Amino acid sequence: MKTLRHLLAATALTTSIVGFSPIPAEAGNGQDFPNTKCTCQGCDSNGGDLTGQCDTVCKDKTVYAKGSEPYDYCKKDDNGSGTTK
């Protein structure tokens, strides 16, 4: 019984770590997804989020799958060195 509790705890921990990691959606930067709506986190002039077409708001940034977000997203400080969406 004790082993089962340890196994369940380890599984829950692993699941939560994996669940909080941003998951690249497909493959590419914002300009590779011209017909997809995205949110650029922190890109607004006031530091807020900016939502629009991926090829505009996330042009040279890595785009991640939306997960719990309403749209796929990119991050302000991402220079697009990643090659995944």
C-alpha positions as CSV (number, residue, x, y, z in Angstrom):
1,M,0.0,0.0,0.0
2,K,2.9,2.3,0.9
3,T,4.5,1.6,-2.5
4,L,1.3,2.4,-4.3
5,R,1.0,5.8,-2.6
6,H,4.6,6.6,-3.6
7,L,3.9,5.5,-7.2
8,L,0.8,7.7,-7.3
9,A,2.6,10.7,-5.8
10,A,5.5,10.3,-8.3
11,T,3.0,10.1,-11.2
12,A,1.1,13.2,-10.0
13,L,4.3,15.1,-9.7
14,T,5.5,14.1,-13.2
15,T,2.1,14.9,-14.7
16,S,2.0,18.4,-13.1
17,I,5.5,19.2,-14.3
18,V,4.7,18.1,-17.9
19,G,1.4,19.9,-17.7
20,F,3.0,23.3,-16.9
21,S,5.6,23.2,-19.7
22,P,4.8,25.2,-22.8
23,I,4.2,22.7,-25.6
24,P,5.3,23.8,-29.1
25,A,2.3,23.2,-31.4
26,E,3.6,22.3,-34.8
27,A,6.8,23.8,-36.3
28,G,7.6,27.4,-37.0
29,N,7.5,31.0,-36.0
30,G,4.5,33.3,-36.2
31,Q,5.0,34.1,-39.9
32,D,4.5,30.4,-40.7
33,F,0.8,30.6,-39.5
34,P,-0.8,33.5,-41.4
35,N,-4.4,32.3,-40.8
36,T,-4.1,31.5,-37.1
37,K,-5.0,33.8,-34.2
38,C,-2.3,34.2,-31.6
39,T,-1.6,36.2,-28.4
40,C,1.8,37.8,-27.9
41,Q,2.3,37.8,-24.1
42,G,3.7,41.1,-22.9
43,C,3.9,42.7,-26.4
44,D,1.3,45.5,-25.9
45,S,2.8,49.0,-25.5
46,N,1.6,48.9,-21.8
47,G,3.2,45.5,-21.2
48,G,-0.1,43.6,-21.7
49,D,-0.9,40.9,-24.2
50,L,-1.6,41.7,-27.8
51,T,-3.9,39.4,-29.8
52,G,-4.1,39.2,-33.6
53,Q,-2.9,37.2,-36.6
54,C,0.2,35.1,-35.8
55,D,2.1,36.4,-38.8
56,T,1.7,39.9,-37.4
57,V,1.9,39.7,-33.6
58,C,4.3,36.7,-33.4
59,K,6.2,37.3,-36.6
60,D,9.7,36.2,-35.5
61,K,8.8,34.5,-32.3
62,T,8.3,30.8,-31.5
63,V,4.5,30.0,-31.3
64,Y,3.3,27.6,-28.6
65,A,0.1,25.5,-28.5
66,K,-2.6,27.3,-26.6
67,G,-3.0,24.6,-23.9
68,S,-5.2,26.5,-21.3
69,E,-4.9,29.8,-23.2
70,P,-7.6,30.9,-25.6
71,Y,-5.2,31.1,-28.5
72,D,-1.8,29.8,-29.5
73,Y,0.8,32.2,-28.1
74,C,4.3,33.6,-28.2
75,K,6.3,35.6,-25.7
76,K,7.7,39.1,-26.0
77,D,11.3,38.1,-25.1
78,D,11.5,35.2,-27.6
79,N,13.8,36.1,-30.4
80,G,12.5,33.3,-32.6
81,S,15.5,31.2,-32.3
82,G,13.2,28.2,-31.7
83,T,11.8,26.4,-34.7
84,T,8.7,25.0,-33.2
85,K,5.1,26.1,-33.0
